[in-house]
């Protein structure tokens, strides 16, 4: 084999994985839990509606508090504080009540809905109306009654609902009223929803869950919620709806926009590309419910200024929400068009045959998306233009997935037919996975085929992936996979990390929770390795990484690790050697140890620092990153300071780069906020673009649901854009 002895590192990593898999895992004992997926939870019908009263003075609450005995996901044992929850329903609303106790101070700094998620204590209810996790919802509220919500059908999920909270001598109480129309019941008659209750304590970073399985991970709030957890929720019984499913009615969002300033015609795409274009002043996004869970979605002259996502990016908070796609047309039912349920790359972002953030401004689009029983589906067509060239694009994308209620079997298919800048490209993909509830074994495969103008040989434009995964109590997970991607595979409207590879990869993730430790919350060990050859037989990429995270009960986390790998590029192109006939190939090392610590991990006020060093390609790097989050009563502040010291291995002078960023966020009532951010990147080394950038955003939502945005500049640009945008969004029929 034409490579060095790097195969030894891969062999050792695999050996360690197998040893732990077949010997160490047997000593892990699952924590006990009072509620599992096999349980049933009785939901009471409200014979008369509840008033929004956070004191829960109505005597019906006390008798209904049957959701108790929450589990701390970090310690895998009973929660340190008592939590009680209950839910009632009628044909219009869900009524949810929480009574919580805690010995630590109650954190309640935020005043604005949907801003600062994770900075305050919160409680929430999870709802899965289908039963297989494909149409799930979360509704959360804080002691101040500040509301947050999420849905896996749409990243822009923003229904009208109510919540209130109040402090008590021993903790706090909260009540939520969620309209049935917000959760889209698939039908009238008997319901078989899955439900769960959760609680978060900001001062300690404690996340408690009522439904529990030993395979549940203690995800940080940054990754909350994980709708895959719905398979461990109990089934609600006793719910019978009558006349709840509404008659279909059209919904729309119409915007009016004005832009001024010297850079009024300069914009950035969702993926960060800067271009010049005349601003659009009017446009509409519309939706019509053909069935309760099936929607026809259309867009005409949609906004491409991205002021909403700019507002979210500017505003400081410890846990940034991940808006994968925020444009209304693409956001609605995005998971149904791109249904891939398994990530075969483990340590990378998942490959996708259709990746809408790569598309620039589009003129119109039409989509059909939704769920029917245990099936989900979506198909769309969009037409737009390439702001960097003279030609436009036209794309058709589709997806279908079937998943059993118990999540033991799923199969899917998706594809995209794209025409862009004179290039035609079509990619089709299918796959399946199975899961054994008894053994914890998961097995999956995926295959994709690409055809088009840029594909000279279709047999070299295919992707085949497979994995075997074992999940045990602890949680413990070990995975062995195979990735084979042809050198010509490169869907033009998709996302692929790297092509021209063939070989194995593997991972091991083991969270150890000491039962009797007074200061250790848990210890997480993560190992990852891959060894991928190109079509010439050379190592294209290999990695052997190790991470160790120690989390304490004092909200301090320590991180150490080592990233050890190499990557082969071809004339500067690391993606595939096909494009320059494998000429000028260079293999560069990437070997960087790192150490880090976070003080106040998960708390409203925190400080994090990370330092790493070692060879990085053709340089020896020393890098330091720090982030400080602080709350001045209701004013939020974030300060980032980072530096890179870069020493080339060849005879060139040393170089460096420094980043300084200061951001403030200010609430403007319960449905408005303002934020200002200043970023300065200096030096000619490093990996960032030098420049100074000022961005300001103001948002206000009115009682009728309409919203006003005023933005100066954008945080996505390298330097300050002299551009002010005023956008008014009118929501008709409740909006999208």
C-alpha positions in Angstrom: 0.0 0.0 0.0 1.4 3.4 -1.0 1.3 5.2 2.4 3.2 5.4 5.6 2.6 3.4 8.8 -0.6 5.4 9.6 -2.5 2.2 9.3 -1.2 1.3 12.7 -3.1 4.1 14.4 -6.3 3.1 12.7 -5.8 -0.6 13.7 -5.1 0.4 17.3 -8.3 2.6 17.4 -10.4 -0.3 16.0 -8.9 -2.7 18.5 -9.6 -0.4 21.4 -13.2 0.0 20.2 -13.7 -3.8 19.9 -12.1 -4.5 23.3 -14.4 -2.0 25.1 -17.4 -3.1 23.1 -17.1 -6.7 24.0 -15.7 -6.5 27.5 -16.1 -3.1 29.2 -19.7 -2.5 28.2 -21.0 -5.4 30.2 -20.2 -3.6 33.5 -22.5 -0.7 32.8 -25.7 -0.8 34.6 -28.7 1.2 33.4 -30.3 3.7 35.8 -33.7 2.9 37.0 -36.6 5.0 35.8 -40.3 5.3 36.6 -41.5 6.0 33.1 -40.5 4.4 29.8 -41.8 4.0 26.3 -43.8 0.9 27.5 -45.8 3.0 29.9 -49.1 4.7 29.4 -50.0 8.2 30.7 -53.6 9.2 31.3 -54.4 12.7 30.0 -57.5 14.3 31.6 -60.2 16.0 29.7 -61.1 19.5 31.0 -64.8 19.8 31.3 -64.4 23.6 31.5 -61.5 25.7 30.2 -58.6 26.7 32.5 -57.7 30.4 33.0 -54.0 31.2 32.6 -53.0 31.1 36.2 -49.4 30.2 37.1 -50.3 29.8 40.8 -52.3 26.7 39.7 -55.0 27.6 42.2 -57.6 25.5 40.4 -58.0 22.3 42.6 -58.0 20.1 39.5 -54.2 20.5 39.2 -53.3 19.0 42.6 -55.2 15.8 41.8 -53.6 15.5 38.3 -50.0 15.9 39.3 -49.1 12.3 38.4 -45.9 13.1 36.4 -43.2 12.9 39.1 -39.9 11.2 39.7 -37.8 13.0 37.1 -34.3 11.7 36.2 -31.2 13.8 35.9 -29.7 13.0 32.6 -26.1 13.9 33.8 -26.0 11.7 36.9 -28.5 9.0 35.5 -30.2 9.1 38.9 -33.2 10.8 40.5 -33.3 14.6 40.2 -32.1 16.6 43.2 -35.2 18.6 43.2 -38.9 17.7 43.0 -40.8 18.3 39.8 -44.5 17.7 39.3 -46.3 18.1 36.0 -49.8 17.5 34.6 -51.7 18.1 31.4 -55.4 18.5 30.6 -57.1 18.9 27.2 -60.3 20.0 25.5 -61.2 20.4 21.9 -59.4 23.7 21.7 -56.4 23.7 23.9 -53.8 21.8 25.9 -53.4 23.0 29.5 -50.1 22.1 31.1 -49.0 22.9 34.7 -45.6 22.6 36.5 -44.7 22.8 40.1 -41.0 22.7 40.7 -38.8 23.0 43.8 -35.1 23.8 43.9 -32.4 24.7 46.4 -30.3 26.7 44.0 -31.4 30.3 43.2 -34.1 30.5 40.4 -32.6 32.1 37.3 -35.0 34.4 35.5 -33.1 37.1 33.6 -34.8 37.0 30.2 -37.9 39.1 29.3 -38.3 38.6 25.5 -39.9 35.5 23.9 -37.6 33.4 21.7 -34.4 35.2 22.8 -31.8 33.8 25.2 -32.8 30.2 25.2 -31.0 28.3 27.9 -30.0 31.3 30.0 -32.9 30.9 32.3 -34.5 28.0 34.1 -37.3 26.5 32.0 -39.9 23.7 32.0 -41.4 22.2 28.9 -43.7 19.6 27.3 -42.8 17.5 24.3 -45.6 16.3 22.0 -45.3 13.7 19.2 -48.7 13.5 17.5 -47.8 10.8 15.1 -45.8 8.5 17.4 -42.6 7.9 15.4 -41.0 11.3 15.9 -41.6 12.7 12.5 -44.0 15.4 13.7 -42.8 16.5 17.1 -43.1 19.7 19.1 -41.6 21.3 22.2 -43.1 24.1 24.2 -41.0 25.7 27.0 -41.5 28.5 29.5 -39.4 30.2 32.1 -40.3 31.6 35.6 -41.0 35.0 33.9 -43.4 33.3 31.4 -41.0 33.8 28.5 -41.9 31.4 25.7 -39.8 29.1 23.4 -40.9 26.5 21.0 -39.5 24.1 18.4 -40.8 21.8 15.7 -39.0 19.4 13.5 -41.4 20.3 10.6 -40.1 23.9 10.4 -37.2 25.9 11.9 -39.4 29.0 11.9 -42.1 27.4 14.0 -43.8 30.4 15.7 -47.4 29.7 16.7 -49.6 31.8 19.0 -49.8 30.3 22.5 -49.7 31.5 26.1 -47.6 30.9 29.2 -47.1 32.4 32.7 -44.8 31.7 35.6 -44.5 32.8 39.2 -42.0 32.3 42.0 -42.9 30.3 45.2 -41.2 30.1 48.5 -39.7 26.7 47.5 -39.2 27.3 43.7 -41.6 28.3 41.0 -44.7 27.3 39.1 -45.8 27.7 35.5 -48.8 27.1 33.3 -48.9 26.7 29.5 -51.9 27.0 27.2 -51.2 25.5 23.7 -53.9 25.6 21.1 -54.6 22.3 19.4 -54.2 24.0 16.0 -50.5 24.6 16.9 -49.7 20.9 17.0 -51.7 19.8 13.9 -53.5 16.6 15.2 -53.7 14.3 12.2 -57.3 13.4 12.8 -60.3 13.6 15.1 -61.3 10.7 17.4 -59.0 8.7 19.7 -55.4 10.0 19.9 -52.2 8.0 20.6 -49.7 10.7 21.2 -46.3 10.4 22.9 -45.6 13.0 25.5 -42.7 14.0 27.8 -41.9 16.7 30.4 -38.5 18.2 30.9 -36.9 20.7 33.2 -33.7 22.8 33.0 -31.8 24.4 35.9 -29.5 27.1 34.5 -27.4 27.6 37.6 -26.2 24.0 37.5 -26.8 23.0 33.9 -29.1 20.2 35.1 -31.5 18.8 32.6 -34.2 16.5 34.0 -36.6 14.3 32.1 -39.7 12.5 33.1 -39.5 9.8 30.4 -36.1 8.0 30.6 -34.1 5.4 28.9 -30.5 4.6 29.7 -29.6 5.3 26.0 -30.6 9.0 26.4 -27.6 11.3 26.1 -27.0 14.3 28.3 -27.0 16.7 25.4 -26.2 20.3 26.3 -29.1 22.8 25.8 -27.4 24.0 22.7 -28.6 20.7 21.0 -32.0 20.6 22.7 -34.5 19.4 21.7 -33.5 16.1 20.1 -36.7 14.7 18.5 -35.2 11.3 18.2 -35.8 10.9 22.0 -39.5 10.7 21.3 -39.1 6.9 20.8 -38.6 6.7 24.6 -41.7 8.7 25.6 -44.8 7.0 27.0 -48.0 7.0 25.1 -50.9 9.3 26.2 -54.2 7.6 26.7 -57.7 8.9 27.2 -57.6 11.6 24.5 -60.6 11.7 22.2 -60.9 14.8 20.0 -64.1 16.0 18.3 -64.1 18.8 15.7 -60.5 19.7 16.4 -59.0 19.3 13.0 -59.7 22.6 11.3 -61.0 23.1 7.8 -58.1 24.0 5.4 -57.6 27.7 5.1 -54.9 29.7 3.3 -52.0 31.3 5.2 -49.6 33.8 3.9 -46.7 36.2 4.9 -46.4 39.3 2.8 -43.3 41.6 3.3 -42.5 45.1 2.4 -38.8 46.1 2.4 -36.7 49.2 1.9 -32.9 49.4 1.7 -30.8 52.5 1.9 -27.1 53.3 2.1 -24.0 53.1 -0.1 -24.1 49.3 0.1 -27.9 49.0 -0.4 -27.4 46.5 -3.2 -24.9 44.2 -1.5 -26.2 41.0 0.1 -25.1 37.7 1.4 -26.6 34.2 0.9 -27.4 31.8 3.7 -24.1 30.1 3.0 -22.1 33.4 3.2 -21.5 34.3 -0.5 -21.5 38.0 -1.1 -23.1 39.4 -4.2 -24.7 42.6 -5.7 -28.3 42.8 -6.6 -31.2 45.3 -6.6 -33.2 44.9 -3.4 -36.7 43.4 -3.6 -39.4 45.5 -2.1 -42.4 43.2 -2.0 -43.0 39.4 -1.9 -45.2 36.7 -0.5 -44.9 33.2 1.0 -48.1 31.2 1.2 -49.4 27.8 2.5 -52.6 25.9 2.0 -53.4 22.8 4.1 -54.7 20.2 1.7 -55.1 17.8 4.7 -54.4 18.5 8.4 -50.8 17.3 8.0 -50.2 18.0 4.3 -49.4 21.5 3.0 -49.0 23.1 -0.4 -46.4 25.9 -0.1 -45.6 28.6 -2.6 -43.2 31.6 -2.7 -43.2 34.5 -5.2 -40.3 37.0 -5.1 -39.2 35.9 -1.6 -37.0 38.1 0.5 -33.3 37.3 0.3 -32.0 39.9 2.8 -32.0 37.4 5.7 -32.8 40.0 8.3 -34.4 37.4 10.6 -31.4 35.1 10.8 -29.1 38.2 11.1 -31.1 39.2 14.2 -30.6 35.7 15.7 -26.9 35.8 14.9 -26.3 39.2 16.4 -28.1 38.6 19.7 -25.7 37.2 22.3 -26.6 34.0 24.1 -24.6 31.1 25.4 -26.5 28.6 23.3 -26.9 29.7 19.7 -29.8 28.1 18.0 -29.0 26.2 14.8 -31.2 27.6 12.0 -30.2 25.3 9.2 -32.5 27.1 6.7 -34.5 30.1 7.7 -36.1 31.2 4.4 -39.8 30.3 4.8 -40.2 28.3 1.6 -37.2 26.0 2.2 -37.7 25.8 6.0 -41.3 24.4 5.9 -41.0 20.6 5.8 -37.2 20.7 5.2 -36.7 17.4 7.0 -39.3 15.8 4.7 -37.5 16.8 1.5 -34.1 15.7 2.9 -35.1 12.7 5.0 -31.7 11.1 5.7 -32.1 9.8 9.3 -28.6 8.5 9.8 -25.2 10.3 9.7 -22.7 8.0 8.1 -19.7 10.4 8.6 -19.9 10.5 12.4 -17.4 13.3 13.1 -18.6 15.5 10.1 -21.7 17.3 9.1 -24.0 14.8 7.2 -23.8 14.7 3.5 -27.0 15.7 1.7 -28.0 15.4 -2.0 -30.1 18.5 -1.6 -28.7 21.4 0.5 -30.9 24.5 0.2 -28.4 26.9 1.9 -26.2 26.5 -1.2 -28.9 28.1 -3.3 -28.8 31.8 -3.8 -31.8 34.1 -4.3 -34.7 32.5 -6.0 -37.7 34.1 -7.8 -40.4 31.5 -7.1 -41.0 28.1 -5.7 -43.7 25.6 -5.1 -43.7 22.6 -2.7 -45.9 19.8 -1.4 -44.9 18.4 2.0 -46.3 16.7 5.0 -46.9 13.4 6.8 -49.5 10.7 6.4 -49.6 8.0 9.0 -46.0 6.8 9.5 -44.8 8.2 6.2 -43.3 11.6 5.5 -42.8 13.2 2.1 -41.9 16.4 0.3 -41.3 17.6 -3.3 -40.4 21.1 -4.4 -39.4 23.1 -7.4 -37.6 26.4 -7.2 -36.3 28.8 -9.9 -33.8 31.6 -9.3 -30.6 33.1 -10.5 -26.9 33.0 -9.8 -25.8 36.4 -8.5 -22.2 35.7 -9.4 -22.9 34.7 -13.0 -25.2 35.4 -16.0 -27.3 32.3 -15.8 -30.0 31.1 -13.4 -30.9 27.8 -11.7 -33.9 25.5 -11.6 -34.1 22.7 -9.1 -36.5 19.9 -8.3 -36.0 18.0 -5.1 -38.0 15.2 -3.4 -37.9 12.9 -0.4 -39.9 10.1 1.1 -39.4 8.2 4.4 -41.3 5.4 6.2 -40.5 4.9 9.9 -42.2 2.5 12.3 -43.7 3.7 15.5 -41.2 1.9 17.6 -38.3 3.2 15.5 -37.1 -0.4 14.7 -37.2 0.1 10.9 -37.0 3.0 8.4 -36.4 3.3 4.7 -36.1 6.4 2.6 -35.4 7.8 -0.8 -34.6 11.3 -2.0 -33.2 13.0 -5.1 -32.6 16.3 -6.8 -32.6 17.3 -10.5 -30.7 20.6 -10.9 -30.0 22.9 -13.7 -27.4 25.6 -12.9 -25.2 27.9 -15.1 -25.7 25.6 -18.1 -25.0 22.5 -16.1 -27.6 19.7 -15.7 -27.1 17.4 -12.7 -29.3 14.7 -11.2 -28.7 12.6 -8.0 -30.9 9.9 -6.5 -30.4 8.2 -3.2 -32.0 5.4 -1.2 -31.3 3.7 2.1 -32.7 1.9 5.2 -31.9 1.1 8.8 -32.9 -1.4 11.4 -32.8 -1.3 15.1 -33.0 -4.1 17.7 -34.6 -2.9 20.9 -33.3 -6.0 22.8 -29.6 -5.8 21.9 -29.2 -2.2 21.0 -27.8 -3.1 17.5 -28.4 -0.6 14.7 -27.5 -1.4 11.1 -27.9 1.0 8.1 -26.9 1.5 4.5 -27.2 4.2 1.9 -26.5 4.5 -1.8 -26.6 7.5 -4.1 -26.0 7.8 -7.9 -25.2 11.0 -9.8 -25.7 11.7 -13.5 -25.1 14.9 -15.5 -23.0 17.3 -17.5 -20.0 17.1 -15.2 -20.1 13.3 -14.9 -18.0 11.6 -17.5 -18.3 8.1 -16.0 -21.4 7.5 -13.8 -19.8 4.5 -12.1 -17.3 7.0 -10.6 -20.1 9.2 -9.3 -21.7 6.9 -6.8 -21.8 6.9 -3.0 -22.1 3.8 -0.9 -22.2 3.9 2.9 -22.9 1.4 5.7 -22.6 1.1 9.4 -23.1 -1.2 12.4 -23.8 0.5 15.7 -24.2 -0.8 19.2 -26.0 1.2 21.9 -25.9 0.2 25.5 -26.8 1.6 28.8 -24.5 4.2 30.2 -24.9 5.6 27.6 -22.3 3.8 25.5 -22.2 3.7 21.7 -19.7 2.2 19.3 -19.9 2.3 15.5 -18.0 0.8 12.6 -18.7 2.2 9.2 -17.7 2.1 5.6 -17.6 5.0 3.2 -17.0 4.7 -0.6 -17.6 7.9 -2.6 -16.5 8.1 -6.3 -14.0 10.7 -7.5 -16.7 12.3 -9.8 -19.5 12.4 -7.1 -20.3 16.1 -6.5 -24.0 17.1 -6.6 -24.1 20.7 -7.5 -27.0 21.5 -5.2 -25.9 19.2 -2.4 -23.4 19.1 0.4 -20.6 16.5 0.4 -17.7 16.8 2.9 -15.1 14.9 0.7 -15.2 12.6 -2.3 -12.8 10.2 -3.9 -12.6 8.0 -0.8 -12.9 4.4 0.1 -12.4 2.9 3.5 -13.6 2.4 7.1 -14.4 4.8 9.9 -15.4 4.2 13.5 -16.3 6.0 16.7 -16.8 5.2 20.4 -18.7 7.4 22.8 -18.8 6.4 26.4 -20.3 8.5 29.3 -19.3 7.3 32.7 -21.3 8.5 35.7 -19.6 7.8 39.1 -22.3 6.8 41.5 -20.8 8.1 44.7 -18.7 11.1 43.6 -19.4 14.4 45.3 -18.0 16.6 42.6 -17.9 14.7 39.3 -21.1 14.8 37.3 -19.8 12.6 34.4 -16.8 11.8 32.3 -17.2 11.4 28.5 -14.6 9.6 26.4 -14.9 9.9 22.6 -12.7 8.2 20.1 -12.9 8.6 16.3 -10.9 7.2 13.4 -11.1 7.0 9.7 -8.7 5.8 6.9 -9.9 6.7 3.4 -8.0 5.9 0.2 -8.4 7.7 -3.1 -8.9 5.8 -6.4 -5.1 5.8 -6.9 -4.6 3.8 -3.7 -3.1 6.7 -1.7 -4.4 7.8 1.7 -6.7 10.7 0.9 -7.7 11.4 4.6 -7.1 9.7 7.9 -7.8 10.6 11.4 -7.3 9.2 14.9 -8.9 11.6 17.4 -9.5 11.3 21.1 -11.5 13.6 23.4 -12.0 13.5 27.1 -14.6 15.8 28.8 -14.9 15.9 32.6 -18.0 17.7 33.9 -18.3 18.6 37.6 -21.3 19.3 39.8 -19.9 22.9 40.2 -20.7 23.7 36.6 -17.1 23.5 35.5 -16.1 21.4 32.5 -12.5 20.3 31.6 -11.7 19.3 28.0 -8.5 17.6 26.7 -7.9 15.9 23.4 -5.7 15.1 20.5 -6.6 15.5 16.8 -4.2 13.4 14.7 -4.6 13.1 11.0 -3.5 13.9 7.5 -5.1 15.0 4.3 -4.0 14.7 0.6 -4.7 17.6 -1.8 -4.3 17.7 -5.5 -3.1 21.1 -6.8 -4.7 22.7 -3.8 -8.0 20.8 -4.2 -8.6 18.4 -1.3 -12.1 17.3 -2.4 -11.1 15.0 -5.3 -8.0 14.3 -7.4 -10.2 13.7 -10.5 -10.4 17.4 -11.4 -6.7 17.8 -12.1 -5.8 14.2 -13.0 -4.2 13.7 -9.5 -1.3 16.1 -10.4 0.7 18.1 -7.8 -0.5 15.8 -4.9 0.6 16.9 -1.4 -0.1 15.1 1.9 -0.1 17.4 4.9 -0.3 16.6 8.6 -2.9 17.9 11.1 -1.8 17.0 14.6 -3.1 19.2 17.3 -3.5 18.6 21.0 -5.9 20.8 22.9 -6.9 21.7 26.4 -9.9 23.8 27.6 -12.0 24.7 30.5 -15.5 26.3 30.9 -16.5 28.0 34.1 -20.2 28.2 34.6 -20.9 25.6 32.0 -24.6 25.9 31.2 -25.0 28.9 33.6 -26.1 32.4 32.5 -22.6 33.8 33.3 -19.8 31.8 31.9 -16.2 31.9 30.7 -14.7 29.4 28.3 -11.1 29.1 27.1 -9.5 26.7 24.7 -5.9 26.3 23.6 -4.5 24.1 20.8 -1.2 23.8 19.1 0.7 21.7 16.6 1.2 21.1 12.8 -1.8 22.3 10.7 -1.0 21.7 7.0 2.0 23.7 6.0 2.0 25.7 9.3 2.7 25.2 13.0 -0.2 26.8 14.8 -0.8 28.1 18.3 -4.4 29.1 18.8 -6.4 30.4 21.7 -10.1 31.0 21.9 -12.1 32.6 24.7 -15.8 33.5 25.2 -17.3 35.4 28.0 -21.1 35.6 28.6 -22.5 37.9 31.2 -25.9 39.1 32.2 -26.4 42.7 33.6 -29.9 42.2 34.9 -31.7 42.0 31.6 -28.9 43.2 29.4 -26.9 40.4 27.8 -23.2 40.7 26.9 -20.8 38.5 25.0 -17.1 39.1 24.5 -15.0 36.8 22.2 -11.2 37.1 22.0 -9.2 34.7 19.9 -5.7 34.6 18.4 -3.7 32.5 15.9 0.1 32.4 15.8 1.2 30.9 12.5 4.7 29.7 11.7 5.3 28.3 8.2 7.5 25.3 7.8 9.1 26.9 4.7 11.4 29.9 4.8 8.7 32.6 5.3 8.1 35.1 8.2 5.8 34.2 11.0 2.3 35.6 10.9 -0.8 35.9 13.1 -4.3 37.1 13.5 -6.5 38.3 16.3 -10.3 38.5 16.7 -12.1 40.8 19.1 -15.9 40.7 19.2 -18.3 42.5 21.6 -22.0 42.0 21.5 -24.9 43.4 23.5 -28.6 42.4 23.6 -31.4 44.4 25.1 -35.0 43.3 25.5 -37.8 45.5 24.1 -40.8 44.1 25.8 -42.0 40.5 25.6 -41.9 40.4 21.8 -39.0 42.7 20.8 -35.3 43.0 21.2 -32.3 45.1 20.0 -28.7 43.9 19.5 -25.4 45.5 18.5 -22.2 43.7 17.6 -18.7 45.0 16.7 -16.1 42.6 15.3 -12.5 43.4 14.6 -10.2 40.9 12.8 -6.6 42.1 12.5 -3.4 40.6 11.0 -2.8 38.9 7.7 -2.4 35.3 8.9 -4.9 32.9 10.3 -8.1 31.8 8.5 -10.4 34.8 8.8 -10.9 37.8 6.5 -9.3 41.0 8.0 -11.7 43.8 8.7 -14.0 45.7 11.1 -17.7 45.0 11.1 -20.5 46.8 12.9 -24.0 45.2 12.8 -27.2 46.5 14.6 -30.6 44.8 14.7 -34.0 45.8 16.1 -37.0 43.5 16.0 -40.6 44.0 17.2 -43.6 41.7 17.0 -47.0 43.3 17.4 -50.2 41.9 18.9 -51.6 41.0 15.5 -48.6 38.8 14.8 -46.9 41.2 12.3 -43.2 41.9 12.7 -40.9 44.9 12.1 -37.2 44.5 11.5 -34.6 47.3 11.3 -31.0 46.1 10.5 -27.9 48.0 9.8 -25.1 46.0 8.2 -24.9 42.2 8.6 -22.8 40.0 10.8 -22.2 37.7 7.8 -20.0 40.2 6.0 -16.3 40.6 6.5 -16.5 44.4 6.9 -19.3 46.8 7.8 -21.9 47.1 5.1 -23.3 50.7 4.8 -26.8 49.4 4.4 -30.0 49.9 6.4 -32.9 47.6 5.8 -36.4 48.2 7.1 -38.8 45.2 6.7 -42.4 44.9 7.7 -43.9 41.4 7.7 -47.6 40.9 7.5 -49.0 37.6 8.6 -52.4 36.6 7.1 -54.4 33.7 8.5 -51.9 33.3 11.3 -48.9 33.2 9.0 -46.7 30.3 8.1 
